[in-house]
């Protein structure tokens, strides 16, 4: 796939450096911040709905949480954004954890030539359109220029575990679970981010939203190497370390462009969400059973075995999964410890036989894709879609307007959602093993830079045992298209994209989707 996140990564500058947050228009039916329907049951695989969890209720766009609504009613600020123009000494850093829970302490490692700097922590959400809330601020710290980060021979791993700790942040109760950006501010000078997910091991929220830090790291060429492109050096990294800053997204990885718009939308609508990273999921796969729906975001291509096994089981347990992006479960990686802690190194040799564990654990030996032997586990088995290529700016074409995701949108077959097919795209592929009852919701011609099947498909299926529903948008462009725009279709798809997202969250928040809307296979109509 394309190094620039297939054309979507350019949005980071527009969202942050220009000082423009992802303002989201209200979807049809309003914000849903007052109870409008009867409380939703919390059943997953039981025969009868159970009472709703305290403080949650079914709204027009999904199961809502009074706690999330109250959180987003707190005063917000736009101060989390970076200025359009920066000058002076650069500043960069990383955190000792990709995700932390209350009671833990997170160490930040910062490098700058500036004499002084400080750090502010912002919880990201809606907050009346401001997009963030200031939670914590450090005192002024003395700037230190850390040493160069060495490159490991053979693996080409760049690790900054030789840096000295800069400051420690206690994750107290004021850090409400959510997605955070630590803003590093040199004095005077430049600014950058360090991302952190604050998660709750005890959460039973309806939706668990997954930050795809494995993919962020796969494309991180801080120090010269990532897992994809050899340029400007002669080879790719077989191991990548979380013990270094992110080179892209002003230090925030892919979060700003293809994850934050959904986070803002979900919290604007008060959805009963909690958050974790894919590393968290890999470490605690059994916790998926505490939720009704797993939401993976824009570019979630790198998975480890524990994640894949948990999602395969989830369908039979009535847990729903929505892939609000493209290329999910494409790359086969594994995790190992670094000198700074467990699961701080991401391994992908792109060739299973080259992985040192091939002789002892061939099923987990890392490959270019999960479809490679000896794993022989194509993503289509779980997703219903298969990665095809990448391109830019094609419309999504609605071809099944009577299906439940389009209810109330007013669209008809043939309507186009301009620009929604952007970046990587997926399609139903008859050459791959697929679930037996895949329903195609949108079948869109694309003009890719690189591609195989020249269509992008939005797909949906329900699993016969347990009734779990799986929906894949088939495009990285879905989440950016949630952001407000001016005009009507096809130029401005936001109203329809938001309404469809609300329909998905509403169904998937009520338990096994197959009970209310079993999929009806129609892929034969298109292939």
C-alpha positions, 0 to 999 in steps of 0.5 A: 500500500501507499507510503502516504497512507494512500493519499489520506495522510495529507489531511493532517496538515489541514486539520492541525497545522492550519489550525482547523479541527475536524468540525462535524455536522450533526447527523439526522435526528440530532445529537442524541444527548437526551433519551429518545427511545427505550433503554437498550438491552445488554444481551450478547448471546443470551436468548432475551435482552437483559436490562441496560447497564446503568447510565446507558440508553439507546439513542438515534445513533447508538447506545449512549452513555450519560458519563460520555455526555457529561464528559463532553459537556465540560469546557473544551479548548482548541489549544491542542492544535499546532500553529500553522507556522513554526520556527525555532528549535524542534521538539520530539518525544515518545512515551514509555507505554502506548496505553495506560490505565489509572494508577500507572505512571508514564515516562516521557522521553523528550529531545530538544535544543530549546532551553525550556519546554513544557507538556500539556495533556489533552483528552480528545473528544467533541467538547462543543466542537473544540475537539479537546480538553486540557487535563494536565500540564507540566512545569517548565522543564529544562531542554535536553538534546538526546543522543542519536538513536542507533540502528540495529544490524540485520533487523534495521531497528531504530530504537531510542532506548538510549535516551534519558527519561525526561519527566513522569506523568502519573495517570490519576483519576483526572485522566478519564479513559480516552485518546490523549495527545501530549503536546510538547511545547519548546520555549520559544519554538516548535511543537509536536505530539506524543499520543497515549490511550488511557484505557479501563481494564474493568470497562463494559462499555458497549463499544470498544474503539481500537487505536491502530498503533501497530500500523502507525509504527509500521509506517514510522520511519523515524531514524530512517527505517520503517517496515515498508519503503527502503528509500532513502536507505537500502533496506526495510526494518524487520523490527520496529521499536515503540521506543522512539517518536513518530515521524508522521502526524507531527508525532501523532502517527495516523491518529489525526487524519484517519482516527480522530474524526470518528472519536469526535463524532462518537463523543459528540453523539454521546456513544457509550465508548471506551478505548484501547490500542491493538497492543492492549487487545493483543495483551488482553484478548479475552476482554473483548467479551466485555463489549458488544462491538469492536470498532477498528479505525482507518488503517488497521492493517497490522495484527498479531495472532492473539487479536485475530483469534479473538475476533474469529471467536467473537462472531460466534459469541454474538460480538459485532465488529465494524472496520471503519477503514480498509486493509484490516488484518493484512500484515502478520506481526508479533510483539516482543519486549524492549529494554524499556518494557514488554511488547515495545517491539513490533516484529515483521520479517515479511518472510516467515522463513526469515523470522527466528521463531519459524522453527519453533512457532511457525504459525506465528512467524511473521509474513508479508500477509496473513494469507502466506503459508504457514499461517494460511489465514486470509483476512477475507475469512474474517472481514468479507473484503480483501485489500486490492490497492490504493488510489485517490478521490473516487465516489462511493456508489450506493448499490443496495439503498434498501439495506438497513445501513442506508435507512433514513438517508434518502439515498437511492441506488446509483447515488454517489458519495464524492471522494469517499473512496480514498487511500487503500480500498478493499473489494469482495474477491471470489478468489479468496475464502469468504463467509458464505452470506456476504451482502454488498452494500456499495459497489464503487468503480475506482481508478487506482494508482495500484490495484487488482479488482477495480471496485471498492465494496462495502460489505456486511455479513452475519455469522450463523453461530452466535449472530455476530455482525461484521461490516467493512466500509472498504475504504480508508476515506470513510472516517475523514468523510465524517467531517463537515463539508458544504453542499449536497451529494455527490460533492459533500457526503458528510450527512450520509456518511454520518447517518450510515455510521449512526445506523451501524452503531445503533444496530451493533450496539444492541447485541448480535446484529444477525438477530435484527438484520441477518445478512442476505448474500448478494455478491453473485450480483456483482461478481 
